[in-house]
Amino acid sequence: MRVEGGARRRGLWPKRLLFALSCVIATATAAAQSPAGNLDTSSWFDGTVTGEGYGVVSQGFAPLAPDGWSWGSTTTLSAGLGVKGQRTSAEASFDGAALTGSQAAAAFVTAAQAGSGLIVEGTSEDAISFRLRTLWAKIDYDWASLEFGRQVVNYGRGALWSPADIFAFLDLSGATPDRLGTDAIRLKVPLGAVSGLDIVAEPTTDPVDGRYSARVFDEVLGVDSGLLGAWDGGAKRILAAGDCKFDFGPSYYLEALWSVDPSAPDPLGSSWTRAVAGLDWSTGDFLFAGEYYWNGAGAAAVTDIDYSFPSRQYIFATVVWDYSDFGFLSLAETLDAEGLLPRGAPWRTTAIFSLDASQNATIEASLDAIRGDFVTMSGDGWTATLGASLVVKF
């Protein structure tokens, strides 16, 4: 059996063409920087190779499931290649994994979600997976930079929810959230020392169905802020977003997205708003953060970016303790605040213990407990997953 996440709402992006264009433009630009007939690669090429391999063994327990304990394992190899020159740079990275038991079954669920980019082959007992995380090339001049390929476009400021992140798919399959890349073309133009214009195009085989945005950002009176306008061709909606962050003791941030269907009989009636307010602060060896998420139209406002949160109100809080220079202990809580009183809220508690065993090796242990189901908004039942991992970088 094969399950592939693929590109969002549009079939597969032409990756071969994208890769070929990246190589051709990066090479041509590099050659243009060297004297004609004397291509001195040392003047523009500085290659680095980074990678990491790690194994994860975990077990899950669902009290209401007839089989009780379910075991699973994941052995993952992550590798990346980065090339950086005076005016050009490129990067490619991927994850490959061998999965068994509950981890294999969970991978098929993740791969079925549009935008995950995960390809899984095998069965629910034994499978292998592959994900191309990044594949981009960048041309950088004083007046602008152009980047194209699979890249992470992360506009938002939220720790978990980020309405202004209209491109980055949020993967919640692991103990910590992971924002994934998208196939896009990005042009950034500086307008000042801390201000600029950021234009992103996520085209499709039919350009009308693509997603396009323009964002301006600046820092005024100590407030770092941005404004975004976008067209979501898949949903046929116009998007407008704003975000800001400022320090007043703790760091505070606000973020909001407004979406409207211009072709609806009542455009304003079809509109909805999503917003986040949060803060984070540190004292001594502790870091605290809290976040409130408002999903104005409930399930009607859910997109392929945040399919997991169809309710209207959520709360997220986390505390991180750096118990030494070589490790940390974190505790995070996610709560469906809308359903707290009427039906019993789904919640998720995640604890992580991390220790740097050596310069290139990290040991982690985690406990991930979930009551109910955030997607169905049911508070019935619960699952708990224990995990242990060894990450070795090379």
Helices and strands as residue ranges (DSSP letters): E 2-4, H 15-32, G 41-43, E 46-61, E 69-84, E 88-100, H 101-111, E 118-122, E 126-140, E 145-151, E 170-171, E 178-179, E 182-190, E 196-202, G 207-209, E 211-220, E 223-232, E 237-247, E 251-260, G 268-270, E 272-283, E 286-295, G 298-301, E 313-324, E 327-336, E 347-358, E 361-373, E 378-393
